[in-house]
Amino acid sequence: MVDLTGLVSLDLGKIRSAASDWDWIASRLRQSLESYTDAVTAPLKAGAHWSGDDATEASRTCEGIGLDLDAVAKEANGVKDFLDDIVDGTGDGFRSLAELQRQATELQQQAIGEGFSVKGDGSVAWVVIRAPGPLSPEEQRTARERDDRAQQIGNQLKDVLRLATEVDGSLERGLKVLFGTEDTFRTENRDRVDRNDAGMGDGWNEAQLGLVRGYLNAQGWSDAADLLGHFLDGSGEPVEVDADRMLADMPAFRRNVDTTLAEVRKLPDGTFESSWQSSAPDTNEGDKSLNWYYALNHFQYRLVGHKEGDHVTYQVEVQKRYDWGVPSEHRRDLDKGPLHFEQADLARLNMVGMAKDFDVKGRSTTQTAG
């Protein structure tokens, strides 16, 4: 748990400076890649001075080095974006550590200014020196007011510290994922395929995912199991999901659609097509929501149809790219009971040809809203 002293005294300038350093590293790596491409990769691919099997292999090897440079540049840039986001709350939707620090400082000063003392956990208290004896009615009223005010400020401080602790946890997890395990940086280029790079660790991850698939089936989460199985089968073919069942299974998704429908009602009459928006199941809303959480988690949806007055006919379209996070995306690790996976390790299965990313899409039957 982040304490008040740590949050208020945190030097955010050092985090910003680290982000700037990583931005410089990413820039230099991109410059190096450009120079390497112009001086080495492009001439080899052109074949003007060297041809044959050896030249082809040399070109392939050097092109792989270029992809490595590009991947490391993406990871360096990912660290920069991640640190900026942690401090200022930009980009990926993290809460702003700078804003939380400002709120904590103001609340602490406010408490002290009103004669309270503040503890590290955000608790607020007050003490008054008086002669011994019972309190008068006026003194009792004043004490209750002081207690209420101390609790009010303390609750606000504890909320800020709780949110700061969540950001701190995101920072700890994110930095581990950003740097990844050995060789996962190569997954940054999702189009890269290197079947010769597969190793025992990849085979182990593939086997463990097979166990996860069995576990999902045993829980009755058939959509999650089927999509994972399709990833492992490696065809890469698109998969059609039942959008009607998704609407029925996920109350959170239904609410999102209803919110979008309310916006559609404000549009002029005629055909319409809403923008793609994000939705996700609420894992507290039952087993069917859990099925879609493990199947897709976040996904996109939009409404397409026709509006005439208060009468709206529409269909709901859904889409998602089924893939696993590369290090620069700093997606959270995957925990399935006793099994733990870093997402980039699973993304490697796509890179080495042991599995294949694919598109998920679906379209509901026609819905009517009067």
N, C-alpha and C positions, 0 to 999 in steps of 0.2 A: 504494500500500500504506500503510495506517495504521501509524504507528510508535508505539512504547510511550509516548514522552513526550507525543505528541499525545493518545493515548487517556486516559492517567492524568490529564492536566491539563485535559481537556475540561470546560467549564462546562455541565453538563446543565441547570442552573437557567435558563440563557438560552433553551434550547430549550423548556423547560416554560413560561417566561414568554411566548415567542412563541405557543405553543399557546393559552395563556389569552387573549392579545390577539385571536387569530383567533376564539376562542369568543365573545368580546365583539362582534366585528364581525358574526358570524353572527346573534347575538341581536338586534342593532340592525337588521339587514336584515329579519329576520322581523317585528320590531315595525313597521318601515316598510311592509312588505307588508300587514300587517293594517290599518294606518291607511289605506293607499292603496285597499285593497279596499273598506273601509267607506265611504270618502268619494267614491270615483270609480267603480270598476268595478261595484260592486253597484247603485248608482243608475242607471248607464247601461244595465245589463242589464235592470233592472226596467222601463225605458221610461216611467216615470211623468211625466217632464217633457219628453221629447224622443223623437220617433219618426221613422221614414222611413229612406231609404238612407244619408243622412249620419250619422244616429244609430247605425245598424248598423255602419258603417265605423269610427266613433269608438269604439264599444264594442269592436270587434275589435282596434283598435290599442291601446287602453288595457289590454285583457286581455293582449296580448302583452307590454306593459311589466311587468305583474304577474308573468307567467311569467319574464321576465328577472330580476326581483328575487328570485324564488324560486330560480332557477338559481344566481345568484351567492351566495345564502345557503347553498345546498347545497355549493358549492365552498369557501366559507369554512369551513364545518363540516368538510368533507373534509380541509382543511389541518390543522385542529385535531386530528382523529382520527389523521391520518397522523403528525404530530409526536409525539403521545402514544404511539403504537404504536412508533415508532422508539426512544424513550427507554425505555419500560417493557415493550415486547413484548406489548402487549394488543391485542385486536381482530382484526388480520389475520394474526397468526402470525409477525411479525418477531421476531428475537432481541432481547432486551433490551439496549440499549446501556448502561444503568445496571448491569446484571448483569455484562456483559463488562468494564466499567471496574472494578467491584469485584474481579473475578477477577484482572485484570491487576495491580491495586494490591497485592493480597495476595501474588501470586506474586513480584512485584518485591521486596517487603519481606522475603519469605521467603528469596529468594536473597541479598539483602544481609545479612540476619541470619546466614546460614551462611557468610559471608565471600566470596561470589561478586561479580563485577561483571556488570552487565547492559547490553547494547547496545540501540540503538533498534529493531533488527529482531527483538528477543527472544532473541538469542544470549546465552548465559551462559558465563562463563569464570572461571578462578581463577589466581592467581599466588602462589607461595611463594618467599620469599627464603631461600636456603641456601648453604652453602659449595659450591664447585665439586667435581665428582667424580661417580662412578657412584652410583645410588640403591641403597640396601639393599633386600632383599626386603620388609621391612616398609614402607619408603617407597614401593616400587612398588605394593604392595597398596593403600596409602592413596591414591596418585595415581589408580589405576584407579577406586576408589570415588568419589573427588571428580569424576573425569571423568564417570562414570555419572550421578552426582547432578546435575551441571551440565547434562548433556544432557537428563535427565528434566525438569527445570524449564524449560529452554529450549524443548523440544518443546511443553510445555503453554502457554507464553507465545506461541509462534508460532501455535498453534491458536487462541488467543484473538484474536490480531491478525488472523488470516485471517478469522475470523467478523466481527470489527469492520469489516474492509474490505468484506465483503459487505453489511453494514448501511449503510456509507457509500455504496456504490454504489446501494443501494435508495433512499437519501435523495436522491441526486443525480438519479436517473431519475424518482423519484416527484414531486419538486417541479416538474420540467419538465412532466410530464403533468398535474399538478393545475391548473396555471395555463393549460395548453392553448394552442392557437393562436387566432388571431382568430376570434371567433364560436362556438367549440366549446362555450362555456359553455351555450349554448342546448340542447345535447343532453341536459342533466341531466334534463329532463322527457321521458321516453321516449315518452309519448303525444302529444307535440307534433308537429304536421305543418304545415310552412310551405313549400309548393311554390314560392312566389314568392321564397324566400330562396336558391334554388339559384344557384350561380355557376360561373365557369370552373374554379375549383379543385375543385369537386365533380365536374364532368365529367371532369377529369383523373384524379381518384382512381378514378372508376368505370372509366375506360379502363385504368388500371394494374391494377386488380383483375381485369379481363378477361385481362390478360397473366399474372397470377398463376395464374388458373384453368387456362390453357393449360400453364403450367409444372408444376402439380400433376398434370395428366393425363399429361404427358410422363414424369414420375417414376413413374407407375403408382399414384399415391395417389388412386384414383377417388372414394372417399367424401369426401375433403377437397375435391376439385374439384366434385363434385355439390352439396355443401352450400353452397359458396361461390356456385356458379351459381344455386342456388335463392334465395339472399339477393339476388343481383343481378336475378333475374327479377321480384322485387317482389310476388309474390302473397301472401306471409305465411302460406300454408297450412302446417299441421303436416307434418312429415316422419317417416316410420317408418324406423328403422334396424334392421339385423339383429343382434339381441342375441346370438344363438348364434355368429355370426361374430366379434363383438366379444370374446366369451369365448375363442374359439379363437385370435384374432389377438394378444391382449394378455395375456401371462403375468402382468403386474402386476394386471390386473383379475381374472383367475382366482384369484390369491392373496387378493385382497381379499374375493371372494365366499366362498372357503373359510374365511377368518377369521370372516366373518359366520355361515356355516353351523355353525361350531363353537359359536358362541353360541346358535344356534337349538337345538342338541342339548340344551342345558341347560334349555330351556323345558318346561312341562308338555305333555302330549299334547293334540292338537287343532289347529285351524287357527291360523296365525300370519301376521303381517305385520311385517317388521322396519322399523326407521326408515330414512329416506333417509340415505345416507352418500355421501361423496365418493370418487371414484377417478380415476385418470389413467394413461395409458400411460407406460411407461419407454422413453424414446427410445433407450436403449442396447440394447433387446431386439429389434432387427430392423426391417426395412422396413415390415412390417405395423403395428407399433406406431407408426411414424412417420406412417403414413397416418391413424390415429385421433388422433394428436397434432395434426396440422394440421387435422383435421376437427372435433374437439371439445375437445381438451386435457382439462380437467377436466369431469367430468359426475357425475351422481348415480345411485345404484342402490339397489334394495332387493330383498329376497326375500319372496315370498308363497307359501304352500303349506300342507301338512298334515304333522304329526308324530305317529307312533305308535311308541312305544318308541325303538329305534335306527333305525327306518325313516323317512326324510324324503323326501317328494316336494315339489318346489318349482319356481317359475319366477323368473327374474331380470328385473326391470323396470328400464329406464334412462330418464333424462330429462335435458334441458338446454334452456335458452333460448339460441338462437343469436343473439347480439348482440355488439356491440363496446363496449369500455369507455368510459364517460363520464369526464370529468376527475376528479371526486371519488372515483372507484373506483381511481385511479392504477394501472391495468393497464399492463403493459409495452408499449412500442411493438412494432410488427410489422415484422420484417425478412424479406424473401424475396429472397435473392440480392442484386442491386444495388438492389432496390426497398425503400424505407423508408416506413412509414406510422405516424402517430400514431393510436391507436385512436379517439380522439374525432373525428378527421377522417372515419373510416369510419362512425362512429355518425351523423354528419351526413347521410350518404346516406339513412338511414332517415328522418330528420327532414324532408328536402326531397323525399321521395317518389321518390328514384332507386333505392331498394332497400327491403327490408322484413325486419325481424326476424321470427323464427318459432320455434315449439316443435319440439324433437326428442324423440321417444319411441321405445321399443321394448320387446318382451317376448320372452323366450326360450321355446323349447319346454319341456315338462315334464322336469325333471331328477330323478334318483333317487339318494339316498345311503343306503347300508345301514349 
